[in-house]
Amino acid sequence: MLFRKSLAERVVESPWTTVAYGVLAGALATIAMEPVTEFLYADEDDQHKKREEELRKQYSPLATLAARLIELVGAEPTEERKQRLATVLHWAYGMGWGVLYAALRRRLPVLRKGLGLPFGVLFALIGDEVMTQVLGLTAPPKAWPIDAHVRGLVGHITYAATAEGAFRVLEKATALAPNRGKLRFRPSLGY
């Protein structure tokens, strides 16, 4: 039957809700990731920091991508333009992964285990190790100190845990049980 589900159930299950939840969870997770990675960086070995800073001067993934995109539209990639676009790309990337996770976590419940641990590991491997290489945005993984890889992994696990926590709160707030598609209560319309 076409209208078997209530309006509330259809709204909660709609792709637009998935996108909205993903954007929100991705933004919160991006915010949560920064202090964790900064904390880990502060305690890294000084030699490793120096090597990493030298590599970053040559390979700043977001600044490199921003410069390419600016040149693609025929504009001059000034430092100010690169920095502004790099910030937009940073947030778009974080929110985009949030939307991807929102879409995948119901279809692949294993990604939700351990507050999103499997997704966090995949995000670190695909995002940090594979995509940046395929796009030619960073030096090869072996060029970076192990501290950078560990920090990236922990940061992405933090991202996933925060995103998963946000999804769980949003699901509770909308009273939708994962993978059941049924509302647990009917909201009152009383005033």
Residue, then its C-alpha position, 0 to 999 in steps of 0.5 A: m500500500l502506498f501510504r502505509k507509513s505515517l507522515a512522521e515515519r516517511v519524513v524520518e526515513s527520507p533521503w533528505t533526513t539522511v543528508a541533514y543528519g549526515v551534515l550535522a553529524g559530520a560537522l560535529a565530528t569535524i569539530a571534535m576531531e581537531p582538539v584530539t589531533e592537536f593534543l596528539y601532535a603536541d606530544e610528538d617527537d620533535q624530529h618527527k614534527k620537524r619532518e612533518e612540517e617540512l613535508r607540509k610546506q611541500y604538500s598541504p593537501l587542502a591548499t594543493l586541491a584549492a589551488r588546482l580548483i582555483e586554477l581550473v576556473g581560470a583565477e589566480p590562486t593567491e594565498e588568501r584564495k587558497q586558504r579560504l577555499a581550503t577551509v570550505l573544502h575542509w568542512a565540505y569534506g567532513m560533512g560529506w563523509g558524515v552524509l556517506y556514513a549516514a547512508l551506509r550505517r543502516r545498510l551495513p550495521v557493522l560500521r556502527k559497532g564500537l561507536g563507529l570504530p570500523f567506519g573510523v578505520l576505513f575513513a582514515l585508510i581511504g581518506d588519509e592514505v588512499m585518496t590523497q595519494v590518488l589525487g597527488l595531494t601528499a607525499p607517499p605514506k612512507a615519507w611521513p613519520i609514524d606519528a602522523h599516521v597514528r594521529g590520523l587514525v585516532g582522529h578519524i576514529t574520534y570523528a566516527a565515534t562523534a558522528e555515531g553518537a550524534f546519529r544515535v541522539l538524533e534517532k532517539a530524538t525522532a524515536l526511530a529504531p535503527n533498521r526497524g523503520k517504526l516509530r516507537f511513539r506517536p507524537s502528541l499534537g496537543y497544545 
